Amino acid sequence: MVAVRFRRRVVTGLVALAAAGALTAGAAPAAVPGGAPPTAPQRAGHLTGQAPCPGQESFTCATLAVPLDHSGRTHGTLALSVAMTGNTRAPKGDLIFLAGGPGQPGVPLMTRIAGIMAPALGQYRMIMIDQRGTGAGALQCPQLQKEMGSSDLTPPTPQAVKDCAAAIGPDRRYFSTADTVGDLDLLRQALGARRITLDGVSYGTFVAERYALAHPDRVNRLVLDSVVPQQGDQLPDLTTLTATARVLRAACAATGCGTDPARDLAQVVRTYHNGPAVLDMITTYEFVDPDYKGVPEALHLAAAGRPQTLQGYIDGTHEGSAATAEQLSQGLHASTLCADYRYPWGTSDTPVDGRAAVLDRVERKLSPARTWPFDAATATRNGFILSCLDWPREPVPAAPPRHQKLPRVPVLLLGGDRDVSTPMEWLRQEAKMAPLGQVVIVPGAAHSVQSRATSDAGRQAVYDFLLRG
């Protein structure tokens, strides 16, 4: 699973949630008429139109023209927005900060992220980019957007998925992570950099890893915050399900809640068959409070036959997940995941007929021990799976060899021990693929350590890592 947890909206009442979480700041760009990505008449691989960023005048914004199809077989170009700090002769070169999703833009976050990264910016020029299909070029799928908002776990309706794929059309095949990697290399060239440093958060770590695997000689160092493994492409992935028990028990021990939230959670799922909704609520609530205060009590009440409080948390989470495509595009999210990932039925190059039967068989074979405290339906009937179950058949890009390790460059792998979205088990899995990896796990922190942790330990580790040597 790729975790998409960047929410900003605040839900008042029963649950106060900060949606768009770690990395959302500033107004969203205007929608593109008709929902199509903007085209760029400029020659691909060049930055044009440099000017102060609207509303963020201390930074320079420009447009990067990239080919729709990096193979050249299909014509067309896209215009991607880029924001940069002004120190073009920074001693340590260029640092590209990658936002999450897939589906979240980068340019609107420039002020916030530059503030977080300020201790390192005397040595680096920082750049953020609206990855293809995001921001002003967001892929527009109104019904899917309405149903899922900024969530990646809310199960969509089959019709919303089919309508989304039809609205984007055949060009949806050009919005994979491999295409974004190609865009990043054109950005590197346009910046005049021989090598770049990448700092990615959540899905941004996946992009950074895939870039380093594709271009090992063009990377100086990597910061991977809230890590998605480079080969985390086999669904269903059960790690987030089973890690929930560890995280809730740790939070309960820290706050003295006096119950066993993992056992209560298992009883709730058995009783109400609401696993995807509960998992979605928990992975969202970590942005509000990594101690998950109130959640164990709600689970305990529901396990005892009083589900009203828990349902209030679930409803509040769903309300708080509302987001426009410009904030987090579900069209891009589906296009990317369906191109990148392997599912029980295979890939998106597998015929649609027969996929559901394969998924049913996989669900029946999942033992309770493998999914506890959730159930098999939570693993197979969440938004990650169902967004691609009815996605049309199309070619998919080749993935890197499974044995290929990251290049021998310094890699900082950063995470929080209360993160359910991208649990530290994933971080340790990816650490095995980093020959020069350094692991920092911040106690009590949840998703997006650089942006959201109350402790400065993770941020200081990033500064020390970037400024070393």
C-alpha positions in Angstrom: 0.0 0.0 0.0 1.0 3.5 -0.7 -0.2 5.8 2.0 -1.8 9.1 1.0 -2.2 11.1 4.1 -1.9 14.8 3.4 -5.2 16.4 4.7 -6.0 19.9 5.8 -9.7 20.3 6.6 -10.7 20.6 10.2 -13.7 18.6 11.3 -15.5 20.2 14.2 -17.8 18.4 16.7 -17.0 14.8 17.7 -13.7 14.6 16.0 -11.3 17.5 15.2 -9.3 16.5 12.2 -6.6 18.3 10.3 -7.2 17.0 6.8 -4.4 17.3 4.1 -2.3 16.8 7.1 1.4 17.1 6.8 2.0 19.1 3.8 -0.8 21.3 2.7 -0.5 25.1 2.8 -1.8 28.0 0.7 -4.7 28.1 -1.8 -5.1 25.4 -4.3 -4.5 26.3 -8.0 -7.4 27.0 -10.2 -8.9 24.0 -12.0 -8.2 23.4 -15.6 -11.3 23.9 -17.8 -12.6 20.5 -18.9 -10.4 18.7 -16.5 -7.6 18.1 -19.0 -3.9 18.6 -18.1 -2.5 21.8 -19.6 -0.5 21.5 -22.7 2.9 23.2 -23.2 4.0 24.5 -26.5 7.6 25.0 -25.2 10.3 22.5 -26.0 10.4 19.7 -23.4 13.0 19.9 -20.7 13.2 23.7 -20.3 12.0 26.1 -17.6 10.2 29.1 -18.9 8.2 32.0 -17.6 10.3 32.5 -14.5 8.6 35.0 -12.2 7.8 35.5 -8.5 5.3 32.8 -7.3 1.8 34.2 -6.9 1.1 34.5 -3.2 4.7 33.3 -2.4 6.7 36.1 -3.9 9.9 35.2 -2.1 10.2 32.2 -4.4 10.6 31.9 -8.2 8.0 30.0 -10.2 8.4 28.6 -13.7 6.9 26.1 -16.1 8.6 22.9 -17.0 7.5 21.4 -20.4 7.6 17.6 -20.4 6.4 15.1 -23.0 3.2 13.3 -22.4 4.8 10.1 -23.5 8.5 9.8 -22.7 8.9 7.1 -25.3 7.9 9.6 -28.0 5.3 7.2 -29.5 2.4 9.5 -28.5 2.7 13.2 -29.2 1.8 15.9 -26.7 3.4 17.9 -23.9 2.4 18.8 -20.4 3.2 22.0 -18.5 4.3 21.4 -14.9 4.6 24.2 -12.3 7.9 24.5 -10.4 8.8 26.7 -7.5 12.4 27.4 -6.4 14.4 29.3 -3.8 16.7 31.9 -5.2 20.2 30.6 -4.2 21.1 29.2 -7.6 24.8 28.8 -6.5 24.0 26.9 -3.3 27.2 25.0 -2.2 25.5 21.6 -1.9 23.4 22.0 -5.1 19.7 21.3 -5.6 17.3 19.7 -3.2 14.0 18.6 -4.7 11.3 18.1 -2.1 8.6 15.6 -3.2 5.1 15.8 -1.9 2.8 12.8 -1.4 -0.2 11.2 -2.9 -0.1 10.2 -5.6 -2.2 13.2 -6.4 -0.8 16.1 -4.2 0.8 19.2 -5.8 4.0 20.6 -4.6 4.1 24.3 -5.5 1.4 25.4 -3.0 3.4 23.9 -0.2 6.6 25.8 -0.9 6.3 28.4 1.8 5.5 25.9 4.5 8.2 23.4 3.5 10.9 26.0 3.0 10.2 27.1 6.6 10.7 23.6 7.9 13.8 23.1 5.8 15.3 26.6 6.6 18.3 25.3 8.5 19.5 23.5 5.4 18.7 26.1 2.8 21.9 28.1 3.2 23.6 25.1 1.5 20.8 24.0 -0.9 18.6 25.4 -3.5 15.1 23.9 -2.8 12.7 23.0 -5.5 9.1 21.8 -5.5 7.1 20.6 -8.5 3.5 19.9 -9.3 3.9 16.3 -10.5 2.0 15.5 -13.7 -1.7 15.2 -13.1 -1.7 17.4 -9.9 -2.4 21.0 -9.1 -3.4 23.2 -12.0 -3.1 20.1 -14.2 -5.1 17.9 -11.9 -6.9 15.0 -13.5 -10.6 15.6 -12.9 -12.9 12.8 -11.8 -15.9 14.5 -10.1 -17.7 11.5 -8.7 -14.6 9.6 -7.6 -13.3 12.7 -6.0 -16.6 13.2 -4.2 -16.6 9.6 -2.9 -13.0 9.4 -1.8 -11.8 13.0 -1.2 -8.3 12.7 0.1 -8.7 9.1 1.3 -7.1 6.1 -0.3 -9.1 3.6 1.8 -12.7 4.6 1.2 -14.2 2.0 -1.1 -15.4 3.7 -4.3 -18.4 2.6 -6.4 -17.5 0.7 -9.6 -19.3 3.3 -11.7 -17.2 6.1 -10.3 -14.1 4.2 -11.2 -15.3 3.5 -14.7 -16.4 7.1 -15.2 -13.0 8.4 -14.0 -11.1 6.2 -16.4 -13.4 7.2 -19.3 -13.0 10.9 -18.5 -9.3 10.8 -18.5 -9.2 8.6 -21.6 -6.4 6.6 -23.1 -3.8 9.1 -21.9 -4.3 7.7 -18.3 -1.5 5.3 -19.1 1.0 8.2 -19.0 0.5 9.0 -15.3 2.6 6.3 -13.7 5.5 6.8 -11.3 7.8 5.9 -14.2 6.5 8.9 -16.1 7.1 11.2 -13.0 10.6 9.8 -12.8 11.2 10.9 -16.4 9.8 14.3 -15.6 12.2 14.7 -12.6 15.2 13.9 -14.8 14.1 16.6 -17.2 13.8 18.9 -14.2 17.3 18.0 -13.2 18.6 18.9 -16.6 16.7 22.1 -16.7 18.2 23.1 -13.4 21.6 22.5 -14.8 22.4 19.9 -12.1 24.6 16.8 -12.6 23.2 15.3 -9.5 20.3 16.1 -7.2 19.3 15.4 -3.6 15.7 14.2 -3.1 13.6 14.5 0.1 10.3 12.6 -0.3 7.4 12.1 2.1 5.1 9.1 1.9 4.4 8.5 -1.8 7.2 11.0 -2.4 9.6 8.4 -0.9 8.5 5.9 -3.6 9.2 8.4 -6.3 12.6 9.2 -4.9 13.5 5.5 -4.7 12.3 4.8 -8.2 14.3 7.8 -9.5 17.4 6.6 -7.7 17.0 3.1 -9.1 16.5 4.5 -12.7 19.3 7.0 -12.4 21.8 5.9 -9.7 24.6 8.2 -11.0 22.4 11.3 -10.8 21.6 11.3 -7.0 23.7 12.8 -4.2 21.6 11.6 -1.3 18.1 10.7 -0.3 15.8 11.6 2.6 12.9 9.1 2.9 10.3 10.3 5.4 7.4 7.9 6.1 8.7 5.2 3.9 6.9 3.4 1.1 9.1 0.4 0.0 10.5 0.6 -3.5 8.9 -2.8 -4.2 5.8 -2.2 -2.2 3.8 -3.1 -5.3 2.0 -6.3 -4.3 -1.5 -5.9 -3.0 -3.1 -6.8 -0.7 -0.3 -5.7 1.7 -1.2 -6.8 5.2 1.5 -4.8 7.1 -0.7 -1.8 7.8 -3.5 -4.0 9.1 -1.3 -5.9 11.6 0.8 -2.9 12.6 -2.4 -1.2 13.8 -2.4 -3.5 16.9 1.1 -2.5 17.8 0.5 1.2 17.3 -2.8 1.4 19.3 -1.3 -0.7 22.1 1.7 1.6 22.3 -0.4 4.7 22.3 -2.7 3.2 24.9 0.3 2.4 27.1 1.6 5.9 26.8 -1.7 7.4 27.9 -2.8 4.8 30.4 -6.1 4.2 28.6 -6.7 1.0 30.6 -8.1 -1.2 27.7 -6.7 -3.4 25.0 -7.6 -1.5 21.8 -6.3 -4.2 19.5 -8.6 -6.8 21.0 -11.5 -4.4 21.0 -10.8 -3.5 17.4 -10.9 -7.2 16.4 -14.3 -7.6 18.2 -15.6 -4.5 16.4 -14.7 -5.7 13.0 -16.1 -9.2 13.7 -19.4 -7.6 14.9 -20.0 -4.7 12.5 -17.9 -5.8 9.4 -16.7 -2.2 9.0 -12.9 -2.9 8.8 -12.1 -0.5 5.8 -14.0 2.4 7.5 -12.3 1.8 10.9 -8.8 1.5 9.3 -9.4 4.7 7.3 -10.5 6.5 10.5 -7.4 5.3 12.4 -4.9 6.2 9.7 -6.5 9.7 9.4 -6.7 10.3 13.2 -2.9 9.9 13.5 -2.6 13.4 11.9 -4.6 14.9 14.7 -3.1 13.0 17.6 -0.4 10.3 17.5 -1.6 9.2 21.0 -5.0 8.4 19.4 -6.8 9.8 22.5 -10.4 8.8 22.5 -10.0 6.1 19.9 -9.4 3.2 22.4 -12.5 4.3 24.4 -14.6 4.4 21.2 -13.5 1.0 20.2 -14.1 -0.4 23.7 -17.6 1.0 23.7 -18.4 -0.4 20.3 -17.0 -3.8 21.3 -19.4 -3.8 24.2 -22.4 -3.1 21.8 -22.4 0.7 21.9 -21.1 1.8 18.5 -22.4 5.3 18.4 -19.2 7.0 19.5 -17.1 5.0 17.1 -19.5 5.8 14.2 -19.1 9.4 15.0 -15.4 9.2 14.6 -15.9 7.3 11.3 -18.4 9.9 10.0 -16.1 12.8 11.1 -13.2 11.2 9.3 -15.1 10.8 6.1 -16.3 14.4 6.3 -12.8 15.7 7.0 -11.4 13.8 4.0 -13.3 16.0 1.5 -10.8 17.5 -1.0 -10.8 19.0 -4.4 -8.8 17.5 -7.3 -6.5 20.4 -7.1 -5.7 19.5 -3.5 -5.3 15.8 -4.1 -6.4 14.3 -7.5 -8.2 11.0 -7.2 -8.0 10.7 -11.0 -4.2 10.9 -10.8 -4.2 8.6 -7.7 -6.0 5.9 -9.5 -4.1 6.3 -12.8 -0.8 6.0 -10.9 -1.6 3.1 -8.6 -3.3 1.1 -11.3 -0.2 1.5 -13.5 2.3 0.8 -10.7 0.9 -2.0 -8.6 0.3 -5.7 -8.8 -3.0 -6.9 -7.6 -4.4 -10.4 -6.8 -5.5 -10.6 -10.5 -2.2 -9.4 -11.8 -1.7 -5.9 -13.3 -3.9 -3.5 -15.2 -2.8 -5.3 -18.3 -5.0 -8.2 -17.1 -8.5 -8.5 -18.7 -11.2 -7.0 -16.5 -13.4 -10.0 -16.8 -12.3 -12.5 -14.2 -10.6 -10.0 -11.8 -13.4 -10.1 -9.3 -13.4 -13.9 -9.1 -9.7 -13.9 -8.4 -10.1 -11.4 -5.7 -12.9 -13.5 -4.1 -10.6 -16.5 -4.1 -7.7 -14.5 -2.5 -10.1 -13.2 0.2 -11.3 -16.7 1.1 -7.7 -17.9 1.5 -6.6 -15.1 3.9 -6.6 -16.6 7.4 -7.7 -14.5 10.4 -4.2 -14.7 11.9 -2.7 -12.9 8.8 -5.1 -10.0 9.0 -5.8 -9.7 12.8 -7.1 -7.4 14.3 -8.9 -6.8 11.0 -10.5 -9.3 8.7 -9.9 -10.5 5.1 -12.5 -8.1 3.7 -10.5 -5.2 5.1 -7.5 -6.3 3.1 -9.4 -6.9 -0.2 -12.3 -4.5 -0.2 -10.6 -1.1 0.6 -10.0 1.8 -1.8 -6.6 0.7 -2.8 -7.9 -2.5 -4.3 -11.3 -1.4 -5.5 -10.0 1.7 -7.3 -8.3 -0.6 -9.8 -10.6 -3.6 -9.8 -12.7 -2.1 -12.6 -10.0 0.1 -14.1 -9.8 -0.6 -17.9 -7.1 -2.9 -19.3 -4.0 -1.0 -20.4 -0.3 -1.5 -20.8 1.8 -1.0 -17.6 5.4 0.1 -17.3 8.1 -2.4 -16.3 9.1 -2.3 -12.6 12.7 -2.3 -11.5 14.2 -5.8 -10.7 13.1 -6.8 -7.2 16.7 -7.5 -6.1 18.0 -4.1 -7.3 19.2 -2.0 -4.3 19.4 1.7 -4.0 22.7 3.2 -5.2 25.6 3.6 -2.7 24.7 7.1 -1.7 23.8 8.3 1.8 20.1 7.5 2.6 18.2 8.7 5.6 15.1 6.6 6.4 12.9 8.5 8.8 9.7 7.4 10.5 7.5 7.5 13.6 6.6 4.5 15.7 3.0 5.6 15.8 2.6 5.7 12.0 -0.1 3.4 10.6 -0.2 4.8 7.1 3.4 3.9 6.4 4.4 1.7 9.4 8.0 1.4 10.5 7.9 -2.2 9.3 8.0 -0.8 5.8 10.9 1.5 6.7 12.9 -1.4 7.9 12.1 -3.4 4.8 13.4 -0.5 2.6 16.5 -0.1 4.8 17.6 -3.5 3.7 17.8 -2.1 0.1 19.9 0.9 1.1 23.6 0.0 1.3 24.4 3.3 3.0 21.2 3.7 4.9 20.7 5.4 8.2 17.5 4.7 10.2 15.9 7.2 12.5 12.6 6.3 14.2 11.1 9.0 16.3 9.2 7.7 19.4 5.7 9.0 19.6 5.6 10.4 16.1 3.2 9.4 13.4 3.1 10.2 9.6 5.3 12.9 8.0 7.9 13.4 10.7 9.5 16.4 9.2 6.2 18.3 9.0 4.1 17.1 11.9 6.1 15.6 14.7 6.1 17.5 18.0 9.6 16.4 18.7 12.4 18.1 16.8 14.5 14.9 16.8 13.5 13.9 13.3 13.9 17.3 11.7 17.3 17.7 13.4 18.3 14.3 12.0 17.4 15.6 8.5 19.4 18.8 8.9 22.5 16.9 10.2 22.2 14.4 7.4 21.9 17.0 4.6 24.7 19.2 6.0 27.1 16.4 6.7 30.3 16.2 4.6 
